[in-house]
Amino acid sequence: MLKLSTTLTGHQNPIYALAKAEDPNRFYSAGNDKGVVEWSLHDMAFIKVILPVQSSVYALHRIGNLLFVGQRSGAILVFDLEANKLITSLSFHEKGVFDLKSIVSKNELLSTGEDGTVAVWSLADFSLLYHFPVLKNTIRVIAISNDEKEIALGAKDGLIRIYNAEDFTLLNELDSHTMPVTSIQYDPTGNYMISGSRDAQLKVWNLPDYSLANTIPAHLFSIYSIAFHPVLPYFATCSQDKSIKVWSSNDFKLYKILSNDKGVEGHFHSINKMIWSEDGKYLISTGDDRQIKIWEFS
Protein backbone atom coordinates (compact mmCIF):
# COMPACT_ATOMS: atom_id res chain seq x y z
CA MET A 1 0.00 0.00 0.00
CA LEU A 2 2.63 2.54 1.07
CA LYS A 3 6.37 2.07 0.86
CA LEU A 4 9.17 4.53 1.58
CA SER A 5 10.47 6.07 -1.63
CA THR A 6 12.80 8.86 -0.46
CA THR A 7 13.96 10.69 2.65
CA LEU A 8 14.70 14.38 2.08
CA THR A 9 17.04 16.22 4.43
CA GLY A 10 18.18 19.82 4.74
CA HIS A 11 16.12 21.40 7.51
CA GLN A 12 18.20 22.01 10.61
CA ASN A 13 15.36 21.90 13.15
CA PRO A 14 11.87 20.36 13.57
CA ILE A 15 9.47 20.82 10.65
CA TYR A 16 5.86 21.79 11.41
CA ALA A 17 4.23 22.73 8.12
CA LEU A 18 3.73 21.43 4.58
CA ALA A 19 1.82 22.85 1.60
CA LYS A 20 1.22 21.78 -1.98
CA ALA A 21 2.54 23.96 -4.79
CA GLU A 22 0.50 24.95 -7.84
CA ASP A 23 2.79 22.62 -9.80
CA PRO A 24 1.67 19.13 -8.65
CA ASN A 25 5.29 17.96 -8.73
CA ARG A 26 6.40 20.45 -6.09
CA PHE A 27 5.66 21.22 -2.44
CA TYR A 28 6.79 23.49 0.41
CA SER A 29 7.97 22.90 3.97
CA ALA A 30 8.85 25.07 6.95
CA GLY A 31 9.49 24.85 10.68
CA ASN A 32 11.85 25.93 13.38
CA ASP A 33 14.63 27.19 11.13
CA LYS A 34 15.32 30.10 8.85
CA GLY A 35 13.36 29.54 5.65
CA VAL A 36 10.46 28.16 3.64
CA VAL A 37 11.80 25.45 1.33
CA GLU A 38 10.59 24.31 -2.10
CA TRP A 39 11.04 20.63 -3.07
CA SER A 40 10.62 18.60 -6.26
CA LEU A 41 8.58 15.38 -6.23
CA HIS A 42 9.72 14.69 -9.79
CA ASP A 43 13.43 14.73 -8.87
CA MET A 44 12.93 13.93 -5.16
CA ALA A 45 15.26 16.80 -4.37
CA PHE A 46 15.70 20.23 -2.81
CA ILE A 47 14.98 23.13 -5.18
CA LYS A 48 15.53 26.31 -3.18
CA VAL A 49 14.73 28.37 -0.10
CA ILE A 50 11.96 30.62 -1.40
CA LEU A 51 11.57 32.85 1.63
CA PRO A 52 13.76 33.59 4.66
CA VAL A 53 11.91 33.91 7.99
CA GLN A 54 12.84 35.40 11.32
CA SER A 55 10.48 33.29 13.43
CA SER A 56 9.43 29.62 13.52
CA VAL A 57 6.73 28.72 10.99
CA TYR A 58 3.75 26.74 12.31
CA ALA A 59 1.42 26.95 9.29
CA LEU A 60 1.61 27.15 5.49
CA HIS A 61 -1.39 27.70 3.21
CA ARG A 62 -1.35 28.25 -0.54
CA ILE A 63 -4.13 29.88 -2.54
CA GLY A 64 -3.34 30.17 -6.24
CA ASN A 65 -0.01 31.93 -6.58
CA LEU A 66 -0.02 33.17 -2.98
CA LEU A 67 1.65 31.37 -0.08
CA PHE A 68 0.62 32.40 3.44
CA VAL A 69 3.15 31.74 6.21
CA GLY A 70 1.96 31.69 9.82
CA GLN A 71 4.72 32.37 12.33
CA ARG A 72 5.43 31.98 16.00
CA SER A 73 5.69 35.77 16.24
CA GLY A 74 2.01 36.13 15.26
CA ALA A 75 2.79 37.65 11.87
CA ILE A 76 1.46 36.11 8.65
CA LEU A 77 3.70 36.61 5.61
CA VAL A 78 2.11 36.81 2.16
CA PHE A 79 4.48 35.63 -0.58
CA ASP A 80 3.78 35.89 -4.32
CA LEU A 81 5.11 32.67 -5.86
CA GLU A 82 4.93 33.97 -9.45
CA ALA A 83 6.66 37.26 -8.76
CA ASN A 84 8.96 35.55 -6.23
CA LYS A 85 8.57 38.33 -3.71
CA LEU A 86 7.06 39.12 -0.32
CA ILE A 87 3.91 41.21 -0.77
CA THR A 88 2.96 42.06 2.79
CA SER A 89 2.79 40.89 6.38
CA LEU A 90 -0.57 40.58 8.15
CA SER A 91 -0.47 41.77 11.76
CA PHE A 92 -3.13 41.02 14.34
CA HIS A 93 -2.24 37.96 16.41
CA GLU A 94 -0.06 38.62 19.44
CA LYS A 95 1.07 34.99 19.72
CA GLY A 96 1.87 32.11 17.38
CA VAL A 97 -0.34 31.39 14.36
CA PHE A 98 -1.09 27.64 14.33
CA ASP A 99 -3.43 27.32 11.37
CA LEU A 100 -4.55 29.07 8.19
CA LYS A 101 -7.52 28.15 6.00
CA SER A 102 -9.40 29.89 3.18
CA ILE A 103 -13.11 30.19 2.37
CA VAL A 104 -12.87 30.39 -1.41
CA SER A 105 -16.53 31.31 -1.97
CA LYS A 106 -16.12 34.38 0.26
CA ASN A 107 -12.56 35.21 -0.83
CA GLU A 108 -11.47 35.16 2.80
CA LEU A 109 -8.55 33.81 4.83
CA LEU A 110 -8.96 32.57 8.41
CA SER A 111 -6.10 32.55 10.92
CA THR A 112 -5.90 31.37 14.51
CA GLY A 113 -3.48 30.14 17.11
CA GLU A 114 -2.10 30.55 20.56
CA ASP A 115 -4.07 33.71 21.43
CA GLY A 116 -7.42 31.89 21.15
CA THR A 117 -8.87 34.26 18.56
CA VAL A 118 -9.88 33.89 14.91
CA ALA A 119 -9.04 36.63 12.41
CA VAL A 120 -10.81 36.95 9.05
CA TRP A 121 -8.84 38.58 6.23
CA SER A 122 -9.85 39.79 2.78
CA LEU A 123 -8.00 37.96 0.01
CA ALA A 124 -8.69 40.91 -2.27
CA ASP A 125 -6.70 43.53 -0.37
CA PHE A 126 -5.44 41.65 2.76
CA SER A 127 -7.41 43.91 5.11
CA LEU A 128 -8.65 42.58 8.45
CA LEU A 129 -12.41 42.14 8.05
CA TYR A 130 -13.39 40.71 11.39
CA HIS A 131 -12.05 38.94 14.46
CA PHE A 132 -13.64 37.14 17.37
CA PRO A 133 -12.43 35.51 20.59
CA VAL A 134 -13.04 31.79 21.09
CA LEU A 135 -11.25 31.01 24.35
CA LYS A 136 -8.28 32.22 26.38
CA ASN A 137 -6.15 29.25 25.37
CA THR A 138 -4.81 27.88 22.09
CA ILE A 139 -6.86 27.02 19.03
CA ARG A 140 -4.79 24.41 17.24
CA VAL A 141 -6.68 23.65 14.05
CA ILE A 142 -9.29 24.96 11.59
CA ALA A 143 -11.36 22.83 9.20
CA ILE A 144 -13.80 24.09 6.57
CA SER A 145 -16.80 21.96 5.56
CA ASN A 146 -16.97 20.84 1.94
CA ASP A 147 -19.80 23.27 1.13
CA GLU A 148 -17.91 26.05 2.98
CA LYS A 149 -20.93 26.76 5.16
CA GLU A 150 -19.40 25.66 8.46
CA ILE A 151 -16.08 26.02 10.27
CA ALA A 152 -14.74 23.61 12.88
CA LEU A 153 -12.18 24.79 15.44
CA GLY A 154 -10.18 22.39 17.60
CA ALA A 155 -8.98 23.87 20.86
CA LYS A 156 -6.79 23.25 23.87
CA ASP A 157 -9.80 22.78 26.16
CA GLY A 158 -10.77 19.59 24.28
CA LEU A 159 -13.84 21.10 22.63
CA ILE A 160 -14.60 21.30 18.92
CA ARG A 161 -16.62 24.41 18.13
CA ILE A 162 -18.71 24.64 14.98
CA TYR A 163 -19.35 28.10 13.54
CA ASN A 164 -21.51 29.42 10.71
CA ALA A 165 -19.08 30.48 7.96
CA GLU A 166 -21.34 33.30 6.82
CA ASP A 167 -21.67 35.33 10.03
CA PHE A 168 -19.38 33.35 12.43
CA THR A 169 -22.11 32.58 14.94
CA LEU A 170 -21.49 29.58 17.19
CA LEU A 171 -23.64 26.61 16.14
CA ASN A 172 -22.42 23.70 18.23
CA GLU A 173 -19.84 22.52 20.78
CA LEU A 174 -18.64 18.93 20.60
CA ASP A 175 -17.46 17.62 23.95
CA SER A 176 -15.99 14.11 23.70
CA HIS A 177 -12.20 14.40 23.59
CA THR A 178 -10.57 14.45 27.01
CA MET A 179 -7.49 16.44 25.94
CA PRO A 180 -6.63 19.22 23.42
CA VAL A 181 -7.90 18.70 19.87
CA THR A 182 -4.96 18.69 17.46
CA SER A 183 -6.41 17.68 14.07
CA ILE A 184 -9.74 17.88 12.20
CA GLN A 185 -10.78 16.97 8.66
CA TYR A 186 -14.10 16.77 6.84
CA ASP A 187 -14.61 13.55 4.87
CA PRO A 188 -14.50 14.29 1.08
CA THR A 189 -17.90 12.59 0.63
CA GLY A 190 -19.50 14.99 3.11
CA ASN A 191 -20.82 12.21 5.35
CA TYR A 192 -18.75 12.87 8.46
CA MET A 193 -16.04 14.89 10.16
CA ILE A 194 -13.11 13.23 11.92
CA SER A 195 -11.01 14.65 14.75
CA GLY A 196 -7.81 13.69 16.55
CA SER A 197 -6.52 14.72 19.95
CA ARG A 198 -3.78 14.45 22.51
CA ASP A 199 -5.94 11.73 24.03
CA ALA A 200 -4.72 9.59 21.06
CA GLN A 201 -8.28 8.93 19.90
CA LEU A 202 -10.03 9.54 16.61
CA LYS A 203 -13.64 10.67 16.85
CA VAL A 204 -16.03 10.32 13.91
CA TRP A 205 -18.91 12.81 13.83
CA ASN A 206 -21.98 12.29 11.63
CA LEU A 207 -23.02 15.14 9.37
CA PRO A 208 -25.01 17.30 9.33
CA ASP A 209 -25.90 16.97 13.02
CA TYR A 210 -22.37 16.22 14.37
CA SER A 211 -23.59 13.30 16.45
CA LEU A 212 -20.76 11.07 17.65
CA ALA A 213 -20.64 7.95 15.46
CA ASN A 214 -17.39 6.26 16.44
CA THR A 215 -14.43 6.45 18.81
CA ILE A 216 -11.20 4.79 17.67
CA PRO A 217 -8.18 4.29 19.99
CA ALA A 218 -5.90 5.07 17.06
CA HIS A 219 -2.46 5.95 18.46
CA LEU A 220 -0.43 6.00 21.67
CA PHE A 221 0.02 9.78 21.84
CA SER A 222 -1.23 12.99 20.16
CA ILE A 223 -2.66 12.73 16.64
CA TYR A 224 -1.24 15.71 14.79
CA SER A 225 -2.51 15.30 11.24
CA ILE A 226 -5.33 13.60 9.31
CA ALA A 227 -5.08 13.42 5.51
CA PHE A 228 -7.68 11.94 3.17
CA HIS A 229 -6.45 10.39 -0.08
CA PRO A 230 -7.55 12.65 -2.97
CA VAL A 231 -9.14 9.84 -5.01
CA LEU A 232 -9.39 6.54 -3.10
CA PRO A 233 -11.32 5.72 0.11
CA TYR A 234 -8.41 5.92 2.53
CA PHE A 235 -7.05 8.39 5.04
CA ALA A 236 -3.78 8.60 6.94
CA THR A 237 -3.09 9.70 10.51
CA CYS A 238 0.22 10.58 12.13
CA SER A 239 1.20 10.99 15.71
CA GLN A 240 3.65 11.99 18.37
CA ASP A 241 4.12 8.23 18.78
CA LYS A 242 6.28 8.31 15.58
CA SER A 243 3.86 6.26 13.49
CA ILE A 244 1.71 6.77 10.41
CA LYS A 245 -1.44 4.68 10.04
CA VAL A 246 -3.58 4.17 6.94
CA TRP A 247 -7.31 3.56 7.38
CA SER A 248 -10.36 2.83 5.26
CA SER A 249 -12.52 5.94 5.05
CA ASN A 250 -15.61 3.72 4.67
CA ASP A 251 -15.41 1.34 7.64
CA PHE A 252 -12.31 2.68 9.49
CA LYS A 253 -10.45 -0.59 9.13
CA LEU A 254 -6.71 -0.22 9.83
CA TYR A 255 -4.73 -1.25 6.74
CA LYS A 256 -1.13 -0.23 7.39
CA ILE A 257 1.23 0.95 10.13
CA LEU A 258 4.40 2.76 9.10
CA SER A 259 6.70 2.75 12.10
CA ASN A 260 10.20 1.75 13.12
CA ASP A 261 8.55 -0.39 15.79
CA LYS A 262 6.86 -2.38 13.00
CA GLY A 263 10.07 -2.93 11.06
CA VAL A 264 9.45 -0.09 8.61
CA GLU A 265 12.07 2.62 8.15
CA GLY A 266 10.01 5.53 9.42
CA HIS A 267 10.37 8.70 11.45
CA PHE A 268 12.24 8.53 14.73
CA HIS A 269 10.54 11.50 16.41
CA SER A 270 7.08 13.03 16.52
CA ILE A 271 5.38 13.29 13.10
CA ASN A 272 3.79 16.72 12.83
CA LYS A 273 2.26 17.01 9.37
CA MET A 274 1.24 15.04 6.28
CA ILE A 275 -0.13 15.88 2.83
CA TRP A 276 -0.95 13.76 -0.22
CA SER A 277 0.36 14.69 -3.64
CA GLU A 278 -2.35 15.97 -5.98
CA ASP A 279 -2.55 12.67 -7.88
CA GLY A 280 -2.50 10.56 -4.70
CA LYS A 281 0.69 8.79 -5.74
CA TYR A 282 2.69 10.00 -2.74
CA LEU A 283 2.10 10.69 0.94
CA ILE A 284 4.50 13.31 2.31
CA SER A 285 5.26 13.33 6.04
CA THR A 286 7.51 15.36 8.30
CA GLY A 287 8.24 16.09 11.93
CA ASP A 288 10.66 16.67 14.77
CA ASP A 289 13.39 14.49 13.23
CA ARG A 290 13.98 17.24 10.62
CA GLN A 291 13.28 14.79 7.80
CA ILE A 292 10.69 14.72 5.03
CA LYS A 293 9.66 11.24 3.96
CA ILE A 294 8.02 10.49 0.64
CA TRP A 295 5.86 7.36 0.71
CA GLU A 296 4.77 5.85 -2.61
CA PHE A 297 1.20 4.58 -2.76
CA SER A 298 0.37 1.51 -4.81
Disulfide bonds with the S-S distance in Angstrom:
none
